[in-house]
Amino acid sequence: MEVIKEALAAWNRGDMDAVMSAMSHDVIFDPLASWSEGEGAEVTGLEAVMERFRAIRDGCERDWVEIRQIRDLGEAQVVAECEWCAIPLGGHGDEVRVHGFDLFTLRDGRVTYFAYYPDLEAAALRE
């Protein structure tokens, strides 16, 4: 759980090098894991994932993650209930908030899989 807490804190500080150091070289990011439209939306590999993260951040004046709860699910899996918050470019202060659950799988202290789910039930059903 500490790896995830530290990575999210690094995101909030804008320290993308620290975020990257929490990921394995073969990390898979599935931003739409529980949506049927999301099939095939996985991003694979550290550089590709970091490019996706940069693209997300580049569309914002500012963004941050508010952690509600983090739970160890066992078998090297952690789920974080979070709210991603952002002020879009040109948003004139209009804040966007997206509540959800991020499921992380770790190996040797690094994230190998990271997926977003809109609710805890969908995250728990992941095979």
C-alpha positions in Angstrom: 0.0 0.0 0.0 2.9 2.4 0.7 4.0 2.2 -3.0 0.6 3.3 -4.1 0.3 6.1 -1.4 3.8 7.4 -2.4 2.9 7.3 -6.2 -0.3 9.2 -5.7 1.5 11.8 -3.5 4.1 12.1 -6.2 1.3 12.7 -8.8 -0.1 15.5 -6.6 3.4 17.1 -6.3 3.8 16.8 -10.1 6.8 14.5 -9.6 6.3 12.3 -12.6 9.8 10.8 -12.2 8.6 9.4 -8.8 5.4 8.2 -10.4 7.4 6.4 -13.1 9.7 4.8 -10.5 6.6 3.1 -9.0 5.8 1.3 -12.3 7.3 -1.8 -13.8 8.8 -1.6 -17.3 6.0 -3.8 -18.6 3.1 -2.0 -16.7 -0.4 -2.1 -18.2 -2.8 0.7 -17.7 -6.5 0.1 -18.5 -8.3 3.4 -18.0 -11.7 1.9 -19.1 -11.4 -1.6 -17.6 -15.0 -2.1 -16.7 -16.6 -0.4 -19.7 -17.4 -2.4 -22.8 -16.3 0.5 -24.9 -12.9 0.2 -23.2 -12.0 -3.1 -24.8 -8.7 -2.6 -26.4 -8.0 0.6 -24.6 -5.1 -0.8 -22.6 -1.8 1.0 -22.7 1.2 -1.2 -22.3 4.8 -0.4 -21.3 6.2 2.3 -19.1 6.9 4.9 -21.8 3.4 4.5 -23.3 1.7 4.7 -19.9 3.8 7.8 -18.9 2.8 9.4 -22.3 -0.8 8.8 -21.5 -0.4 10.3 -18.0 1.4 13.4 -19.6 -1.5 13.8 -22.0 -4.0 13.7 -19.1 -2.0 16.3 -17.2 -1.4 18.5 -20.3 -5.2 19.0 -20.6 -5.4 20.6 -17.2 -4.4 23.8 -15.5 -4.0 21.7 -12.4 -5.0 18.2 -11.3 -4.7 16.1 -8.2 -5.9 12.9 -6.6 -7.9 12.9 -3.3 -7.6 9.5 -1.6 -10.7 8.4 0.3 -9.4 4.9 1.2 -6.8 2.4 0.3 -7.2 -1.3 0.9 -4.9 -4.3 0.6 -6.8 -7.0 -1.2 -4.1 -9.6 -0.8 -2.3 -11.4 -3.6 -0.3 -8.2 -4.4 -3.4 -6.2 -5.2 -4.4 -2.9 -3.8 -7.6 -0.9 -4.4 -7.7 2.9 -3.8 -11.0 4.7 -3.6 -10.1 8.1 -5.1 -11.4 11.3 -6.6 -9.4 12.7 -9.5 -9.9 16.4 -9.5 -8.9 18.8 -12.2 -9.2 22.3 -13.5 -9.2 22.0 -17.3 -7.2 24.3 -19.5 -9.3 27.4 -20.0 -11.8 26.0 -17.4 -11.9 29.4 -15.7 -11.8 27.6 -12.3 -14.6 25.1 -13.1 -13.4 22.0 -11.2 -14.0 18.5 -12.6 -14.2 15.6 -10.2 -14.3 11.9 -11.1 -14.9 9.4 -8.3 -13.8 5.8 -8.7 -11.7 2.9 -7.7 -8.2 2.3 -8.9 -7.0 -1.3 -8.9 -3.3 -1.9 -8.7 -1.4 -5.2 -9.1 2.2 -5.2 -7.9 5.2 -7.3 -8.4 8.5 -6.8 -6.6 7.2 -3.5 -5.2 6.3 -2.0 -8.6 2.9 -1.6 -10.3 2.4 -4.1 -13.1 -1.3 -3.4 -13.7 -3.4 -0.3 -13.0 -7.1 0.0 -13.9 -9.9 2.4 -13.2 -13.4 1.2 -12.2 -16.4 3.5 -11.5 -17.5 1.3 -8.6 -16.1 -1.2 -6.1 -18.2 -4.1 -7.3 -16.8 -3.9 -10.8 -13.2 -3.7 -9.4 -13.9 -6.8 -7.2 -15.2 -8.8 -10.2 -12.0 -8.4 -12.2 -10.5 -11.8 -12.9 
